[in-house]
């Protein structure tokens, strides 16, 4: 349950991947989001976008950007982990049940989560389609 004062709960074991590299990637994505928020900058601009892309490349190279993988650092998997760490599911359910607005802190995290998810999905799509558009170059 999310505290009434809008505080975001601490990380729990269920919100952390069990592989050290995957956990490090999620930790770094979380830290990058926090850094961008503190700076009042969108994560879609450099240097944050570049650093997030480098984390995507690391996750993809490790084989973590695969649906149903273990760990699952697809856009959905990554965002489920972050949403769990930030208490967003509980906050949304509580807000719906009580018919109240989300705390501003949770709204900001939701916006950040959407930005990360959108970029991560776009990169995964482009990465997957790369050979399709470059196969003729190899001939």
N, C-alpha and C positions, 0 to 999 in steps of 0.2 A: 504494500500500500504506500502511496505517496503522501508525505507529510502535508498538512494543510497549508503550511507556510510557503509551499512551492519549491522547497529544497529538493535537489535531485539525489536519490539514494546512491550509496556507494556501490561499487562494482561487486557482483556476486559471482561465484564459480560458474553458474549456468550461463553467464553472460561473457565468458571467456573461453576461447578455443583451447583444446587440450594439447595442441602442438606449440612448442615455444616460438617458432618463427611466425606462425599465424597470430599468436597472442601479441607478439611484438608489433606486427603490422596493425592490428586493431588498436593497440595502445597508441601507436604513432598517429593513426588517423584521428583518434579521439583528441590527442594533444594538438594536432594541426587545426582541428575545428575550434578548439578552445583558444588557440593563438589568434586565429582569424577573428573570432568573436571579440576577444579582448582588444584587438587592434581596430575593431569596427569596420573590418573589410570583408567583402564577400570572398568565399573560398574559391570562387570561379576565376579570380584574378591571381596573377603571379605576385609573390612567390608561392602562394598556397596551392594553386592549380598544378604547378610544376612538381611540387613535392608530393601532392596527392597522386599524380600520375606515376611518379617513381614508385610509390607504394603499390599501386595497381600492377605495375610491371613486375615487381617482386612477387606479389601474390600470384599472378598469372604464371610466372616462371616456375614457381614452386608447385604448380598444379592445383591451386586452391580455388581458382575461378572456374569451377565445374559444378553444374547443378547436381545436387545430391552428394557432393564430395564430402570428405571428412578430413579437414575442416571445410566448411562451405563459406568461402569468401566471395561468392557471387554478389551482385548488388543487393539482392534480397537477404542473403545470409549475413553479410556485413551489417546491413541496416537493422536486421533483427537483433544482432548482438549489441549494436550501439543503442538502439531503442530500449533494450533491456537494461543496459548500464545506466541510462539516463532516466529510467522510470516512466517512459512515455506511454507505454501500453496501459499501465495502471492509472496514470494521470488522465488519459483519454477516457478510460472506462469510468473513472470517478466523476469526471466532468459531465459525461453523458448521463450517468445515473442521477447526479444532483442537479442537472440542467443548469450548470454554471459554466462560465468561460474558463478555458485553460489559463493557468498562471502565465504571465509574460515570459518567464524563464523557459517554460515548456514550449511555448509558441516559437521562441527563438531556436530552441533545439530541434523542433519539428522542421523549421525552415532549413536549418543547416543539414539535417538528415536528408531532406528532399534533394538538396543541392549535391550532396555526396552521392546519393543513390543515382541521380540522373547522370552525372558525369561518369560514374563507374559503369553504368549500363551502356552508355554510348561508347566508352572505350572497349568494353567487352565485345560489343557488336562489331566495331571497326577491326579489332584484333582478329576476330573470328573470320571476317570476310577478306582480310588482307591477301591471302593466297589466291582467292578467286580473281582479284584484279591485277595480280602481279605474276600469275603463272605464265602468261604470254611473254613476259620479259625474260624468263629463263630459257625460252625456246630459241 
